[in-house]
Amino acid sequence: MRDAGRSINYLLQGHHIKSFKDYPELRLAEDNIVVLCRVCNLQVGDSSVVDW
């Protein structure tokens, strides 16, 4: 797997669009999760950074 021409780890992570801290009822909602590689998930940070 490659990201912007760089080799990355194959580890994928779930990123909650709306944080489960603020929206505990959405913690397991499939439409509240996107799958990102670890590098991208770290770049996104928390859900307040990106407007989904």
N, C-alpha and C positions, 0 to 999 in steps of 0.2 A: 504494500500500500504506500502511496506517495502523497504528499501534501505540498503543493507549490514547489514541486521539484525536489523536495527533501524526503528522505526515507523517514518513516515514523513507526512508532510502535503499533501493533495491530489491536491493541487494547481499545475497546469502545466503551463509552460511558453514557449513561442517561443523564440528560440535563433537564431539570424542571423549568418550564417556561414561567410559571408562577410558583414561587418558592413554597415548599410544603410547610415551612415555618409560618408563613402568613396565610396559607390556604391548605390546612391539613386535610380537608375533604378532597383535595385534588391530588394527593400524594400518589395514588395508584391510577389516576385517570390517564388513559392512553393518549388522549389529545392534549395533555399537558406535558408531554415528554418528547424530546427530540434526541436522537442518537448522534453523538459526536465522537470524534477521536479524542484521545486524552489531550493532545496539544490544543485543538480547537476549543475544547471545554475550558481549559485553563485561560485561553485568550478571551473567551466570552465573559468569564467571571460570573457574576450573579445576574438574575433576570432583569435587574434595573438598568443594565448596561445596553441591552439589545431590545429594540422594539420589534417583537415578533408580529 
